[in-house]
């Protein structure tokens, strides 16, 4: 027997080891429970739209005030 063949795991040992424990998910859990309803998506999109509008307004204010502050200080 050479060194390479002695390092190979035996078939019985490889089959007895657990590669992935797929039984960890509870049996009462369904993939449909993970899907959010439409009200959650509508609320999320409303909040994102309001936040985007607020960010655009804040950027506009900063772009107007930055040159004013620069000319006052120079």
PyMOL Python script that loads the backbone (N, CA, C, O; Angstrom):
from pymol import cmd

cmd.read_pdbstr("""\
ATOM      1  N   UNK A   1       0.829  -1.163   0.000  1.00  0.00           N
ATOM      2  CA  UNK A   1       0.000   0.000   0.000  1.00  0.00           C
ATOM      3  C   UNK A   1       0.887   1.245   0.000  1.00  0.00           C
ATOM      4  O   UNK A   1       1.826   1.335   0.791  1.00  0.00           O
ATOM      5  N   UNK A   2       0.599   2.195  -0.873  1.00  0.00           N
ATOM      6  CA  UNK A   2       1.395   3.416  -0.918  1.00  0.00           C
ATOM      7  C   UNK A   2       0.759   4.503  -0.042  1.00  0.00           C
ATOM      8  O   UNK A   2      -0.296   4.289   0.553  1.00  0.00           O
ATOM      9  N   UNK A   3       1.405   5.656   0.028  1.00  0.00           N
ATOM     10  CA  UNK A   3       0.920   6.717   0.932  1.00  0.00           C
ATOM     11  C   UNK A   3      -0.408   7.300   0.477  1.00  0.00           C
ATOM     12  O   UNK A   3      -1.252   7.624   1.313  1.00  0.00           O
ATOM     13  N   UNK A   4      -0.612   7.441  -0.815  1.00  0.00           N
ATOM     14  CA  UNK A   4      -1.844   8.053  -1.319  1.00  0.00           C
ATOM     15  C   UNK A   4      -3.042   7.167  -1.011  1.00  0.00           C
ATOM     16  O   UNK A   4      -4.066   7.666  -0.543  1.00  0.00           O
ATOM     17  N   UNK A   5      -2.941   5.889  -1.258  1.00  0.00           N
ATOM     18  CA  UNK A   5      -4.079   5.015  -1.001  1.00  0.00           C
ATOM     19  C   UNK A   5      -4.345   4.861   0.493  1.00  0.00           C
ATOM     20  O   UNK A   5      -5.473   4.560   0.884  1.00  0.00           O
ATOM     21  N   UNK A   6      -3.349   5.058   1.322  1.00  0.00           N
ATOM     22  CA  UNK A   6      -3.593   4.947   2.752  1.00  0.00           C
ATOM     23  C   UNK A   6      -4.304   6.177   3.306  1.00  0.00           C
ATOM     24  O   UNK A   6      -4.905   6.113   4.379  1.00  0.00           O
ATOM     25  N   UNK A   7      -4.242   7.297   2.586  1.00  0.00           N
ATOM     26  CA  UNK A   7      -4.902   8.525   3.059  1.00  0.00           C
ATOM     27  C   UNK A   7      -6.360   8.608   2.627  1.00  0.00           C
ATOM     28  O   UNK A   7      -7.105   9.426   3.167  1.00  0.00           O
ATOM     29  N   UNK A   8      -6.781   7.808   1.692  1.00  0.00           N
ATOM     30  CA  UNK A   8      -8.157   7.852   1.229  1.00  0.00           C
ATOM     31  C   UNK A   8      -9.076   7.344   2.338  1.00  0.00           C
ATOM     32  O   UNK A   8      -8.774   6.337   2.979  1.00  0.00           O
ATOM     33  N   UNK A   9     -10.189   8.029   2.569  1.00  0.00           N
ATOM     34  CA  UNK A   9     -11.117   7.522   3.580  1.00  0.00           C
ATOM     35  C   UNK A   9     -11.804   6.261   3.090  1.00  0.00           C
ATOM     36  O   UNK A   9     -12.031   6.099   1.891  1.00  0.00           O
ATOM     37  N   UNK A  10     -12.122   5.404   3.974  1.00  0.00           N
ATOM     38  CA  UNK A  10     -12.818   4.179   3.610  1.00  0.00           C
ATOM     39  C   UNK A  10     -14.268   4.510   3.303  1.00  0.00           C
ATOM     40  O   UNK A  10     -14.822   5.467   3.846  1.00  0.00           O
ATOM     41  N   UNK A  11     -14.869   3.735   2.451  1.00  0.00           N
ATOM     42  CA  UNK A  11     -16.234   3.993   2.017  1.00  0.00           C
ATOM     43  C   UNK A  11     -17.195   3.918   3.194  1.00  0.00           C
ATOM     44  O   UNK A  11     -18.112   4.734   3.288  1.00  0.00           O
ATOM     45  N   UNK A  12     -17.011   2.984   4.068  1.00  0.00           N
ATOM     46  CA  UNK A  12     -17.908   2.856   5.214  1.00  0.00           C
ATOM     47  C   UNK A  12     -17.811   4.068   6.136  1.00  0.00           C
ATOM     48  O   UNK A  12     -18.829   4.523   6.658  1.00  0.00           O
ATOM     49  N   UNK A  13     -16.622   4.592   6.341  1.00  0.00           N
ATOM     50  CA  UNK A  13     -16.465   5.774   7.192  1.00  0.00           C
ATOM     51  C   UNK A  13     -17.087   7.003   6.547  1.00  0.00           C
ATOM     52  O   UNK A  13     -17.708   7.808   7.242  1.00  0.00           O
ATOM     53  N   UNK A  14     -16.936   7.169   5.234  1.00  0.00           N
ATOM     54  CA  UNK A  14     -17.488   8.324   4.538  1.00  0.00           C
ATOM     55  C   UNK A  14     -19.013   8.283   4.547  1.00  0.00           C
ATOM     56  O   UNK A  14     -19.661   9.323   4.663  1.00  0.00           O
ATOM     57  N   UNK A  15     -19.579   7.110   4.427  1.00  0.00           N
ATOM     58  CA  UNK A  15     -21.029   7.000   4.404  1.00  0.00           C
ATOM     59  C   UNK A  15     -21.639   7.222   5.785  1.00  0.00           C
ATOM     60  O   UNK A  15     -22.796   7.629   5.892  1.00  0.00           O
ATOM     61  N   UNK A  16     -20.891   6.965   6.814  1.00  0.00           N
ATOM     62  CA  UNK A  16     -21.448   7.126   8.150  1.00  0.00           C
ATOM     63  C   UNK A  16     -21.389   8.566   8.650  1.00  0.00           C
ATOM     64  O   UNK A  16     -22.085   8.918   9.603  1.00  0.00           O
ATOM     65  N   UNK A  17     -20.552   9.417   8.010  1.00  0.00           N
ATOM     66  CA  UNK A  17     -20.465  10.815   8.428  1.00  0.00           C
ATOM     67  C   UNK A  17     -21.627  11.617   7.865  1.00  0.00           C
ATOM     68  O   UNK A  17     -22.053  11.383   6.734  1.00  0.00           O
ATOM     69  N   UNK A  18     -22.140  12.555   8.640  1.00  0.00           N
ATOM     70  CA  UNK A  18     -23.243  13.398   8.198  1.00  0.00           C
ATOM     71  C   UNK A  18     -22.654  14.598   7.463  1.00  0.00           C
ATOM     72  O   UNK A  18     -21.856  15.342   8.034  1.00  0.00           O
ATOM     73  N   UNK A  19     -23.036  14.792   6.211  1.00  0.00           N
ATOM     74  CA  UNK A  19     -22.541  15.925   5.430  1.00  0.00           C
ATOM     75  C   UNK A  19     -23.406  17.156   5.669  1.00  0.00           C
ATOM     76  O   UNK A  19     -22.887  18.267   5.768  1.00  0.00           O
ATOM     77  N   UNK A  20     -24.704  16.970   5.762  1.00  0.00           N
ATOM     78  CA  UNK A  20     -25.617  18.087   5.940  1.00  0.00           C
ATOM     79  C   UNK A  20     -26.840  17.569   6.691  1.00  0.00           C
ATOM     80  O   UNK A  20     -27.445  16.570   6.300  1.00  0.00           O
ATOM     81  N   UNK A  21     -27.187  18.240   7.747  1.00  0.00           N
ATOM     82  CA  UNK A  21     -28.330  17.809   8.540  1.00  0.00           C
ATOM     83  C   UNK A  21     -29.576  18.507   8.010  1.00  0.00           C
ATOM     84  O   UNK A  21     -29.872  19.633   8.410  1.00  0.00           O
ATOM     85  N   UNK A  22     -30.292  17.864   7.133  1.00  0.00           N
ATOM     86  CA  UNK A  22     -31.484  18.451   6.537  1.00  0.00           C
ATOM     87  C   UNK A  22     -32.717  18.296   7.409  1.00  0.00           C
ATOM     88  O   UNK A  22     -33.783  18.806   7.066  1.00  0.00           O
ATOM     89  N   UNK A  23     -32.592  17.615   8.506  1.00  0.00           N
ATOM     90  CA  UNK A  23     -33.732  17.410   9.375  1.00  0.00           C
ATOM     91  C   UNK A  23     -33.846  18.482  10.448  1.00  0.00           C
ATOM     92  O   UNK A  23     -34.590  18.304  11.412  1.00  0.00           O
ATOM     93  N   UNK A  24     -33.124  19.593  10.306  1.00  0.00           N
ATOM     94  CA  UNK A  24     -33.163  20.639  11.322  1.00  0.00           C
ATOM     95  C   UNK A  24     -34.364  21.564  11.164  1.00  0.00           C
ATOM     96  O   UNK A  24     -34.670  22.323  12.083  1.00  0.00           O
ATOM     97  N   UNK A  25     -35.055  21.523  10.019  1.00  0.00           N
ATOM     98  CA  UNK A  25     -36.231  22.362   9.789  1.00  0.00           C
ATOM     99  C   UNK A  25     -37.431  21.698  10.458  1.00  0.00           C
ATOM    100  O   UNK A  25     -37.662  20.504  10.268  1.00  0.00           O
ATOM    101  N   UNK A  26     -38.196  22.458  11.238  1.00  0.00           N
ATOM    102  CA  UNK A  26     -39.380  21.861  11.871  1.00  0.00           C
ATOM    103  C   UNK A  26     -40.381  21.381  10.827  1.00  0.00           C
ATOM    104  O   UNK A  26     -40.478  21.955   9.742  1.00  0.00           O
ATOM    105  N   UNK A  27     -41.100  20.362  11.147  1.00  0.00           N
ATOM    106  CA  UNK A  27     -42.027  19.779  10.174  1.00  0.00           C
ATOM    107  C   UNK A  27     -43.241  20.670   9.936  1.00  0.00           C
ATOM    108  O   UNK A  27     -43.878  20.549   8.890  1.00  0.00           O
ATOM    109  N   UNK A  28     -43.586  21.555  10.862  1.00  0.00           N
ATOM    110  CA  UNK A  28     -44.741  22.428  10.698  1.00  0.00           C
ATOM    111  C   UNK A  28     -44.441  23.685   9.916  1.00  0.00           C
ATOM    112  O   UNK A  28     -45.350  24.479   9.674  1.00  0.00           O
ATOM    113  N   UNK A  29     -43.206  23.895   9.512  1.00  0.00           N
ATOM    114  CA  UNK A  29     -42.800  25.109   8.806  1.00  0.00           C
ATOM    115  C   UNK A  29     -43.068  24.948   7.310  1.00  0.00           C
ATOM    116  O   UNK A  29     -42.792  23.899   6.727  1.00  0.00           O
ATOM    117  N   UNK A  30     -43.607  25.994   6.704  1.00  0.00           N
ATOM    118  CA  UNK A  30     -43.880  25.970   5.277  1.00  0.00           C
ATOM    119  C   UNK A  30     -43.184  27.149   4.619  1.00  0.00           C
ATOM    120  O   UNK A  30     -42.987  28.184   5.256  1.00  0.00           O
ATOM    121  N   UNK A  31     -42.813  27.011   3.365  1.00  0.00           N
ATOM    122  CA  UNK A  31     -42.181  28.103   2.622  1.00  0.00           C
ATOM    123  C   UNK A  31     -43.172  29.235   2.408  1.00  0.00           C
ATOM    124  O   UNK A  31     -42.767  30.387   2.255  1.00  0.00           O
ATOM    125  N   UNK A  32     -44.454  28.928   2.396  1.00  0.00           N
ATOM    126  CA  UNK A  32     -45.467  29.959   2.203  1.00  0.00           C
ATOM    127  C   UNK A  32     -45.554  30.896   3.403  1.00  0.00           C
ATOM    128  O   UNK A  32     -46.037  32.020   3.267  1.00  0.00           O
ATOM    129  N   UNK A  33     -45.098  30.456   4.573  1.00  0.00           N
ATOM    130  CA  UNK A  33     -45.101  31.324   5.745  1.00  0.00           C
ATOM    131  C   UNK A  33     -44.061  32.434   5.634  1.00  0.00           C
ATOM    132  O   UNK A  33     -44.182  33.462   6.299  1.00  0.00           O
ATOM    133  N   UNK A  34     -43.056  32.241   4.815  1.00  0.00           N
ATOM    134  CA  UNK A  34     -41.987  33.227   4.670  1.00  0.00           C
ATOM    135  C   UNK A  34     -42.336  34.347   3.701  1.00  0.00           C
ATOM    136  O   UNK A  34     -41.672  35.383   3.708  1.00  0.00           O
ATOM    137  N   UNK A  35     -43.353  34.172   2.872  1.00  0.00           N
ATOM    138  CA  UNK A  35     -43.740  35.170   1.888  1.00  0.00           C
ATOM    139  C   UNK A  35     -44.604  36.220   2.575  1.00  0.00           C
ATOM    140  O   UNK A  35     -45.594  35.889   3.226  1.00  0.00           O
ATOM    141  N   UNK A  36     -44.223  37.488   2.426  1.00  0.00           N
ATOM    142  CA  UNK A  36     -44.972  38.581   3.049  1.00  0.00           C
ATOM    143  C   UNK A  36     -46.228  38.873   2.229  1.00  0.00           C
ATOM    144  O   UNK A  36     -46.293  38.577   1.036  1.00  0.00           O
ATOM    145  N   UNK A  37     -47.211  39.454   2.887  1.00  0.00           N
ATOM    146  CA  UNK A  37     -48.436  39.801   2.169  1.00  0.00           C
ATOM    147  C   UNK A  37     -48.258  41.141   1.453  1.00  0.00           C
ATOM    148  O   UNK A  37     -47.243  41.815   1.633  1.00  0.00           O
ATOM    149  N   UNK A  38     -49.248  41.524   0.641  1.00  0.00           N
ATOM    150  CA  UNK A  38     -49.134  42.719  -0.193  1.00  0.00           C
ATOM    151  C   UNK A  38     -49.128  43.997   0.632  1.00  0.00           C
ATOM    152  O   UNK A  38     -48.548  44.995   0.202  1.00  0.00           O
ATOM    153  N   UNK A  39     -49.754  43.997   1.801  1.00  0.00           N
ATOM    154  CA  UNK A  39     -49.782  45.200   2.631  1.00  0.00           C
ATOM    155  C   UNK A  39     -48.381  45.576   3.092  1.00  0.00           C
ATOM    156  O   UNK A  39     -48.053  46.759   3.186  1.00  0.00           O
ATOM    157  N   UNK A  40     -47.565  44.588   3.377  1.00  0.00           N
ATOM    158  CA  UNK A  40     -46.191  44.868   3.796  1.00  0.00           C
ATOM    159  C   UNK A  40     -45.393  45.513   2.662  1.00  0.00           C
ATOM    160  O   UNK A  40     -44.610  46.432   2.901  1.00  0.00           O
ATOM    161  N   UNK A  41     -45.587  45.040   1.440  1.00  0.00           N
ATOM    162  CA  UNK A  41     -44.871  45.614   0.302  1.00  0.00           C
ATOM    163  C   UNK A  41     -45.335  47.041   0.033  1.00  0.00           C
ATOM    164  O   UNK A  41     -44.519  47.907  -0.283  1.00  0.00           O
ATOM    165  N   UNK A  42     -46.630  47.294   0.155  1.00  0.00           N
ATOM    166  CA  UNK A  42     -47.151  48.645  -0.078  1.00  0.00           C
ATOM    167  C   UNK A  42     -46.618  49.609   0.973  1.00  0.00           C
ATOM    168  O   UNK A  42     -46.247  50.738   0.651  1.00  0.00           O
ATOM    169  N   UNK A  43     -46.578  49.173   2.218  1.00  0.00           N
ATOM    170  CA  UNK A  43     -46.060  50.028   3.283  1.00  0.00           C
ATOM    171  C   UNK A  43     -44.574  50.306   3.089  1.00  0.00           C
ATOM    172  O   UNK A  43     -44.117  51.431   3.289  1.00  0.00           O
ATOM    173  N   UNK A  44     -43.835  49.299   2.706  1.00  0.00           N
ATOM    174  CA  UNK A  44     -42.399  49.460   2.463  1.00  0.00           C
ATOM    175  C   UNK A  44     -42.138  50.424   1.309  1.00  0.00           C
ATOM    176  O   UNK A  44     -41.232  51.254   1.394  1.00  0.00           O
ATOM    177  N   UNK A  45     -42.912  50.326   0.243  1.00  0.00           N
ATOM    178  CA  UNK A  45     -42.696  51.222  -0.899  1.00  0.00           C
ATOM    179  C   UNK A  45     -43.085  52.654  -0.557  1.00  0.00           C
ATOM    180  O   UNK A  45     -42.441  53.592  -1.027  1.00  0.00           O
ATOM    181  N   UNK A  46     -44.133  52.844   0.259  1.00  0.00           N
ATOM    182  CA  UNK A  46     -44.503  54.207   0.674  1.00  0.00           C
ATOM    183  C   UNK A  46     -43.400  54.846   1.509  1.00  0.00           C
ATOM    184  O   UNK A  46     -43.051  56.009   1.310  1.00  0.00           O
ATOM    185  N   UNK A  47     -42.860  54.077   2.440  1.00  0.00           N
ATOM    186  CA  UNK A  47     -41.780  54.620   3.279  1.00  0.00           C
ATOM    187  C   UNK A  47     -40.535  54.922   2.453  1.00  0.00           C
ATOM    188  O   UNK A  47     -39.866  55.927   2.693  1.00  0.00           O
ATOM    189  N   UNK A  48     -40.218  54.072   1.489  1.00  0.00           N
ATOM    190  CA  UNK A  48     -39.041  54.302   0.648  1.00  0.00           C
ATOM    191  C   UNK A  48     -39.231  55.540  -0.223  1.00  0.00           C
ATOM    192  O   UNK A  48     -38.290  56.305  -0.434  1.00  0.00           O
ATOM    193  N   UNK A  49     -40.435  55.734  -0.723  1.00  0.00           N
ATOM    194  CA  UNK A  49     -40.704  56.916  -1.549  1.00  0.00           C
ATOM    195  C   UNK A  49     -40.593  58.195  -0.727  1.00  0.00           C
ATOM    196  O   UNK A  49     -40.005  59.176  -1.180  1.00  0.00           O
ATOM    197  N   UNK A  50     -41.158  58.186   0.480  1.00  0.00           N
ATOM    198  CA  UNK A  50     -41.056  59.370   1.344  1.00  0.00           C
ATOM    199  C   UNK A  50     -39.612  59.673   1.711  1.00  0.00           C
ATOM    200  O   UNK A  50     -39.201  60.833   1.708  1.00  0.00           O
ATOM    201  N   UNK A  51     -38.846  58.645   2.025  1.00  0.00           N
ATOM    202  CA  UNK A  51     -37.441  58.844   2.379  1.00  0.00           C
ATOM    203  C   UNK A  51     -36.653  59.368   1.184  1.00  0.00           C
ATOM    204  O   UNK A  51     -35.783  60.224   1.349  1.00  0.00           O
ATOM    205  N   UNK A  52     -36.941  58.873  -0.010  1.00  0.00           N
ATOM    206  CA  UNK A  52     -36.260  59.357  -1.213  1.00  0.00           C
ATOM    207  C   UNK A  52     -36.559  60.820  -1.480  1.00  0.00           C
ATOM    208  O   UNK A  52     -35.660  61.579  -1.843  1.00  0.00           O
ATOM    209  N   UNK A  53     -37.809  61.226  -1.306  1.00  0.00           N
ATOM    210  CA  UNK A  53     -38.175  62.635  -1.493  1.00  0.00           C
ATOM    211  C   UNK A  53     -37.472  63.504  -0.470  1.00  0.00           C
ATOM    212  O   UNK A  53     -36.977  64.578  -0.811  1.00  0.00           O
ATOM    213  N   UNK A  54     -37.416  63.062   0.781  1.00  0.00           N
ATOM    214  CA  UNK A  54     -36.736  63.829   1.826  1.00  0.00           C
ATOM    215  C   UNK A  54     -35.245  63.967   1.525  1.00  0.00           C
ATOM    216  O   UNK A  54     -34.662  65.023   1.772  1.00  0.00           O
ATOM    217  N   UNK A  55     -34.628  62.926   1.001  1.00  0.00           N
ATOM    218  CA  UNK A  55     -33.196  62.983   0.672  1.00  0.00           C
ATOM    219  C   UNK A  55     -32.946  63.945  -0.482  1.00  0.00           C
ATOM    220  O   UNK A  55     -31.967  64.690  -0.460  1.00  0.00           O
ATOM    221  N   UNK A  56     -33.811  63.942  -1.487  1.00  0.00           N
ATOM    222  CA  UNK A  56     -33.652  64.867  -2.615  1.00  0.00           C
ATOM    223  C   UNK A  56     -33.801  66.312  -2.144  1.00  0.00           C
ATOM    224  O   UNK A  56     -33.045  67.180  -2.580  1.00  0.00           O
ATOM    225  N   UNK A  57     -34.754  66.580  -1.270  1.00  0.00           N
ATOM    226  CA  UNK A  57     -34.941  67.938  -0.748  1.00  0.00           C
ATOM    227  C   UNK A  57     -33.729  68.361   0.079  1.00  0.00           C
ATOM    228  O   UNK A  57     -33.269  69.496  -0.039  1.00  0.00           O
ATOM    229  N   UNK A  58     -33.211  67.470   0.906  1.00  0.00           N
ATOM    230  CA  UNK A  58     -32.033  67.803   1.721  1.00  0.00           C
ATOM    231  C   UNK A  58     -30.817  68.058   0.833  1.00  0.00           C
ATOM    232  O   UNK A  58     -30.027  68.959   1.115  1.00  0.00           O
ATOM    233  N   UNK A  59     -30.659  67.284  -0.226  1.00  0.00           N
ATOM    234  CA  UNK A  59     -29.542  67.520  -1.143  1.00  0.00           C
ATOM    235  C   UNK A  59     -29.677  68.868  -1.835  1.00  0.00           C
ATOM    236  O   UNK A  59     -28.681  69.570  -2.014  1.00  0.00           O
ATOM    237  N   UNK A  60     -30.883  69.238  -2.223  1.00  0.00           N
ATOM    238  CA  UNK A  60     -31.102  70.536  -2.875  1.00  0.00           C
ATOM    239  C   UNK A  60     -30.779  71.682  -1.926  1.00  0.00           C
ATOM    240  O   UNK A  60     -30.168  72.671  -2.332  1.00  0.00           O
ATOM    241  N   UNK A  61     -31.182  71.558  -0.679  1.00  0.00           N
ATOM    242  CA  UNK A  61     -30.882  72.598   0.306  1.00  0.00           C
ATOM    243  C   UNK A  61     -29.373  72.724   0.511  1.00  0.00           C
ATOM    244  O   UNK A  61     -28.845  73.834   0.583  1.00  0.00           O
ATOM    245  N   UNK A  62     -28.687  71.602   0.602  1.00  0.00           N
ATOM    246  CA  UNK A  62     -27.227  71.640   0.775  1.00  0.00           C
ATOM    247  C   UNK A  62     -26.537  72.233  -0.451  1.00  0.00           C
ATOM    248  O   UNK A  62     -25.556  72.962  -0.306  1.00  0.00           O
ATOM    249  N   UNK A  63     -27.025  71.940  -1.645  1.00  0.00           N
ATOM    250  CA  UNK A  63     -26.419  72.491  -2.851  1.00  0.00           C
ATOM    251  C   UNK A  63     -26.660  73.994  -2.966  1.00  0.00           C
ATOM    252  O   UNK A  63     -25.860  74.699  -3.581  1.00  0.00           O
ATOM    253  N   UNK A  64     -27.733  74.486  -2.392  1.00  0.00           N
ATOM    254  CA  UNK A  64     -27.998  75.927  -2.398  1.00  0.00           C
ATOM    255  C   UNK A  64     -27.183  76.623  -1.313  1.00  0.00           C
ATOM    256  O   UNK A  64     -26.629  77.696  -1.551  1.00  0.00           O
ATOM    257  N   UNK A  65     -27.106  76.028  -0.129  1.00  0.00           N
ATOM    258  CA  UNK A  65     -26.430  76.678   0.992  1.00  0.00           C
ATOM    259  C   UNK A  65     -24.909  76.586   0.926  1.00  0.00           C
ATOM    260  O   UNK A  65     -24.226  77.463   1.455  1.00  0.00           O
ATOM    261  N   UNK A  66     -24.366  75.568   0.303  1.00  0.00           N
ATOM    262  CA  UNK A  66     -22.910  75.405   0.264  1.00  0.00           C
ATOM    263  C   UNK A  66     -22.214  76.570  -0.443  1.00  0.00           C
ATOM    264  O   UNK A  66     -21.232  77.077   0.099  1.00  0.00           O
ATOM    265  N   UNK A  67     -22.661  77.027  -1.623  1.00  0.00           N
ATOM    266  CA  UNK A  67     -22.005  78.188  -2.233  1.00  0.00           C
ATOM    267  C   UNK A  67     -22.188  79.473  -1.429  1.00  0.00           C
ATOM    268  O   UNK A  67     -21.297  80.322  -1.397  1.00  0.00           O
ATOM    269  N   UNK A  68     -23.339  79.613  -0.783  1.00  0.00           N
ATOM    270  CA  UNK A  68     -23.583  80.805   0.035  1.00  0.00           C
ATOM    271  C   UNK A  68     -22.598  80.848   1.201  1.00  0.00           C
ATOM    272  O   UNK A  68     -22.020  81.896   1.485  1.00  0.00           O
ATOM    273  N   UNK A  69     -22.408  79.739   1.864  1.00  0.00           N
ATOM    274  CA  UNK A  69     -21.469  79.678   2.980  1.00  0.00           C
ATOM    275  C   UNK A  69     -20.046  79.904   2.476  1.00  0.00           C
ATOM    276  O   UNK A  69     -19.250  80.567   3.141  1.00  0.00           O
ATOM    277  N   UNK A  70     -19.728  79.366   1.322  1.00  0.00           N
ATOM    278  CA  UNK A  70     -18.382  79.533   0.759  1.00  0.00           C
ATOM    279  C   UNK A  70     -18.099  81.015   0.478  1.00  0.00           C
ATOM    280  O   UNK A  70     -17.035  81.521   0.836  1.00  0.00           O
ATOM    281  N   UNK A  71     -19.050  81.711  -0.163  1.00  0.00           N
ATOM    282  CA  UNK A  71     -18.827  83.126  -0.490  1.00  0.00           C
ATOM    283  C   UNK A  71     -18.823  84.015   0.750  1.00  0.00           C
ATOM    284  O   UNK A  71     -18.146  85.043   0.772  1.00  0.00           O
ATOM    285  N   UNK A  72     -19.558  83.635   1.763  1.00  0.00           N
ATOM    286  CA  UNK A  72     -19.539  84.411   2.998  1.00  0.00           C
ATOM    287  C   UNK A  72     -18.190  84.267   3.706  1.00  0.00           C
ATOM    288  O   UNK A  72     -17.673  85.236   4.262  1.00  0.00           O
ATOM    289  N   UNK A  73     -17.631  83.081   3.685  1.00  0.00           N
ATOM    290  CA  UNK A  73     -16.357  82.854   4.384  1.00  0.00           C
ATOM    291  C   UNK A  73     -15.151  83.373   3.581  1.00  0.00           C
ATOM    292  O   UNK A  73     -14.106  83.660   4.164  1.00  0.00           O
ATOM    293  N   UNK A  74     -15.283  83.495   2.273  1.00  0.00           N
ATOM    294  CA  UNK A  74     -14.143  83.952   1.460  1.00  0.00           C
ATOM    295  C   UNK A  74     -14.256  85.395   1.270  1.00  0.00           C
ATOM    296  O   UNK A  74     -13.406  86.000   0.616  1.00  0.00           O
TER     297      UNK A  74
END
""", "prot")
cmd.dss("prot")
cmd.show_as("cartoon", "prot")
cmd.util.cbc("prot")
cmd.orient("prot")
